[in-house]
Amino acid sequence: MTARPLSRRLIILAAAAAGTAGLLAPAPPAGGQGAPIKIGTVFAVTGPASSLGKPEKDTATMLQSQLQSAGGIGGRPVQIISYDSETDPTKAVLLIKKAVTEDNAVAVVGGTTSPESQAMADYAMAAEVPFMSVAASTTLSVPTRAWVFQTPQRNATAAAKALEYLVAIHAKTFAFLYRNDDFGQDGLVALRTYGLHQGVALVDAEPFAATDTDLSVQVARARVKNPDAMVVWSTPPTASIAAKNIRQLGIRAPILESHGIANRAFIQLAGPAAEGVVFPAGKLLVAGRLPAGDPQKALLEKYASDFEAANRYAASTFGGHAYDGITMLADALRHVGPDKARIREYLEHVRGFIGTGGTFNMSPQDHNGLGTRDMVLVVIKNGAWDLWK
């Protein structure tokens, strides 16, 4: 069964309703004097996308502590207010509205999944508040929306990197299993389009819902087409379920997944089926394998070390997306202060900003600023990440 897309208009209208959901206790303001500068965050700490949202929220908590130790920004305390969307787009848009209208946040980071981010982006545009999305759907920032920025590599970028693998293994055909929402549909369009230009043909496309617990039917239909590779575009748990079902049905073709599996949850849930899976990702997971001269290496290793010390589990690219959004906003605040319009203008012209996702080069035409140069192909070996080739 597939999920029916939510109406963006209905979600925005829902923000006018009274009530809030999923409030997490706000952290104390960071050091400094006077009224705190407030940054709102809305992550899927619980619900189907919690393996992504929890490290995002834990990163925000870590940065709150670091900002407090640093004495705030410009002599003023900084308060990062965290909310749990429960992986629900309707709750996500209610919470961004609360962060802006009740908490007086000058900017918001969040939207763990693409449907949540789409709803939040629509509200940010209406409210004219800077929004740093941590989701990957290309349509979040293509075409460019004035108040919406994006910290993960877009689906289109990840698909282009993924295609490098298909070309390298001389695959001529692939089947595509995808979560039937903005994230999966966007990945389907991108990989099918890029494949056509490289002589790699899509022979079957199989949608599924984020809440599905077995994908054997979709996998069996794809197997009939005898593809050279099986491509899955989702996040855990369904990304892991797909890998398990592929191997359980005896398919030995290579499995290529999206950058949505760049966390330990995928490996834990997929078990032995994770072995040999290849996926495009930012460099965080393989930071230790990067050459000494890589401009991201020092930052990646520090973020991973700080995160693991604070939270007692491994850092992931998803927490990294939150890190990039919050630190980029902090950089804007240091330069232009807590004025929404000036923050937006500053973000739009960020150049050479080194984050966990890559080196960001924004422009009025590009509110993501990342490319395939900022990604690597990762392979899972013996339950760990390694560079592919």
Disulfide bonds with the S-S distance in Angstrom:
none
